[in-house]
Amino acid sequence: MNSTVAGEPIFDAIVRFNADRDDDLVRLKLKRLDESVFCFFRGTDELFGEAWNELRPRDPGPAILCSGDLHLENFGACQSQEGDFRFEINDFDEAVVAPCSFDLVRCTASILLAGEDWGLSPLDATGIALAFLDQYRHAVIDAVDSGTVGEISPRSGEGPLWDLLNVTSQGAKPGFLDHETRRKKNGTREIIRSAKKHPDVGPKRRQRIQEAIEDHGKAIGKAGAYKVLDVTARIAGIGSLGLRRYTVLIEGGGSPDRNRLLDVKEARRSVVADHIEIPQPAFPTEAERVVEAQRQLQSRQALGLGTVQIGEQSYRLREMIPDENRSSLDRLQRKPKKLKRAVEVVGQLVGWSQVRGANRPAGAGSDERQALAEWAKGPGIDAVLAAAVRVADHTQSEYDEYHRAYSQ
């Protein structure tokens, strides 16, 4: 179910869209969507896709690889294969080839909506959105002109975003496992169970997950490291609630302090792909699409990134960072000046990521990166804020309707 039906009540459309997901988690999702307009926006990317062709800028920009669900909560710390950290876009479930403004409009609208959640004045929120777009513009133009695409690492700059990233880096030493696991009497670890975060899975399901992860380890020549020690379900996020998702504890570099945790998440077709009038590349599985997008759009390949097949469904797997260490921007919500500076840097990050995503021929004798830079220099980007305001207003109306229906 990848689209709403014109004229259908918003509540009914959301229930229908989620009809093939786990009932208990869908009920949780409906509750979380009602918490605020920003939560609603985060969890209903399918509605954004439905409204895109009506609300988009007149000149949406060149087609590039986009994350497909860009908003302020989809940024955070990611650990690279080398073991260090970068601040990155961190969700690619809806990755799609789309006009570059698709991600820009969605992220800018999220700034306006999050500002309301975070108690910012409309003037402050608009100022932060403008700063985000201005830094995006400069990052794209500078990267294309210089041929150098930047990245955000603990030692690459100073400011509130680096402060968050440094906290994550320091918290990711061997003791970080204590956030999610505990030692049993025999000295080995197990995942801490929680009905709200890490519920149990049945023995048959656990066995299938274990076999898939251990087969993956053998396939990449790391059978010992991928020996499975424990498996639970994982409840996280908003939009993906109801999909199958697991936390898997593996041997890693050795028990107990060099074990590793993997996030294993069901991959489905991008919920916005049907609303983009651009041919999409073919992939063997949806998980391969998600992983390839992450590899291309991030500055470094993430630790543990890969795909597995469990039954007929493909899953994306990657190293997990405990929620306590995610470097979430909402930690700055009561510090508007620091928040503005952080979001400016996020604008640079989005610009660099889009330059990486612009790697296909744009036409005879032209280069797509250059096309992106030319669009960023022109009036197209100036229309992004107006489109984002339209999206924010549209989302507020949908949320108000949803809230009335949910409250009955």
Rosetta blueprint (number, residue, H / E / L):
1 M L
2 N L
3 S L
4 T L
5 V L
6 A L
7 G L
8 E L
9 P L
10 I H
11 F H
12 D H
13 A H
14 I H
15 V H
16 R H
17 F H
18 N L
19 A L
20 D L
21 R L
22 D L
23 D H
24 D H
25 L H
26 V H
27 R H
28 L H
29 K H
30 L H
31 K H
32 R H
33 L H
34 D L
35 E L
36 S L
37 V H
38 F H
39 C H
40 F H
41 F H
42 R H
43 G L
44 T L
45 D H
46 E H
47 L H
48 F H
49 G H
50 E H
51 A H
52 W H
53 N H
54 E H
55 L H
56 R L
57 P L
58 R L
59 D L
60 P L
61 G L
62 P L
63 A E
64 I E
65 L E
66 C E
67 S L
68 G L
69 D L
70 L L
71 H L
72 L L
73 E L
74 N L
75 F E
76 G E
77 A E
78 C E
79 Q E
80 S E
81 Q L
82 E L
83 G L
84 D L
85 F E
86 R E
87 F E
88 E E
89 I E
90 N L
91 D L
92 F L
93 D L
94 E L
95 A L
96 V E
97 V E
98 A E
99 P E
100 C L
101 S H
102 F H
103 D H
104 L H
105 V H
106 R H
107 C H
108 T H
109 A H
110 S H
111 I H
112 L H
113 L H
114 A H
115 G H
116 E H
117 D H
118 W L
119 G L
120 L L
121 S L
122 P H
123 L H
124 D H
125 A H
126 T H
127 G H
128 I H
129 A H
130 L H
131 A H
132 F H
133 L H
134 D H
135 Q H
136 Y H
137 R H
138 H H
139 A H
140 V H
141 I H
142 D H
143 A H
144 V H
145 D H
146 S H
147 G L
148 T L
149 V L
150 G L
151 E L
152 I L
153 S L
154 P L
155 R L
156 S L
157 G L
158 E L
159 G L
160 P H
161 L H
162 W H
163 D H
164 L H
165 L H
166 N H
167 V H
168 T H
169 S H
170 Q H
171 G H
172 A L
173 K L
174 P H
175 G H
176 F H
177 L H
178 D H
179 H H
180 E L
181 T E
182 R E
183 R E
184 K L
185 K L
186 N L
187 G L
188 T L
189 R E
190 E E
191 I E
192 I L
193 R L
194 S E
195 A L
196 K L
197 K L
198 H E
199 P L
200 D L
201 V L
202 G L
203 P H
204 K H
205 R H
206 R H
207 Q H
208 R H
209 I H
210 Q H
211 E H
212 A H
213 I H
214 E H
215 D H
216 H H
217 G H
218 K H
219 A H
220 I L
221 G L
222 K L
223 A L
224 G L
225 A L
226 Y L
227 K L
228 V E
229 L E
230 D E
231 V E
232 T E
233 A E
234 R L
235 I L
236 A L
237 G L
238 I L
239 G L
240 S L
241 L L
242 G L
243 L L
244 R L
245 R E
246 Y E
247 T E
248 V E
249 L E
250 I E
251 E L
252 G L
253 G L
254 G L
255 S L
256 P L
257 D L
258 R L
259 N L
260 R E
261 L E
262 L E
263 D E
264 V E
265 K E
266 E E
267 A L
268 R L
269 R L
270 S L
271 V L
272 V L
273 A H
274 D H
275 H H
276 I L
277 E L
278 I L
279 P L
280 Q L
281 P L
282 A L
283 F L
284 P L
285 T L
286 E H
287 A H
288 E H
289 R H
290 V H
291 V H
292 E H
293 A H
294 Q H
295 R H
296 Q H
297 L H
298 Q L
299 S L
300 R L
301 Q L
302 A E
303 L L
304 G L
305 L L
306 G E
307 T E
308 V E
309 Q E
310 I E
311 G L
312 E L
313 Q E
314 S E
315 Y E
316 R E
317 L E
318 R E
319 E E
320 M L
321 I L
322 P L
323 D H
324 E H
325 N H
326 R L
327 S L
328 S L
329 L H
330 D H
331 R H
332 L H
333 Q L
334 R L
335 K L
336 P H
337 K H
338 K H
339 L H
340 K H
341 R H
342 A H
343 V H
344 E H
345 V H
346 V H
347 G H
348 Q H
349 L H
350 V H
351 G H
352 W H
353 S H
354 Q H
355 V H
356 R H
357 G H
358 A L
359 N L
360 R L
361 P L
362 A L
363 G E
364 A L
365 G L
366 S E
367 D L
368 E H
369 R H
370 Q H
371 A H
372 L H
373 A H
374 E H
375 W H
376 A H
377 K H
378 G L
379 P L
380 G L
381 I L
382 D H
383 A H
384 V H
385 L H
386 A H
387 A H
388 A H
389 V H
390 R H
391 V H
392 A H
393 D H
394 H H
395 T H
396 Q H
397 S H
398 E H
399 Y H
400 D H
401 E H
402 Y H
403 H H
404 R H
405 A H
406 Y H
407 S H
408 Q L
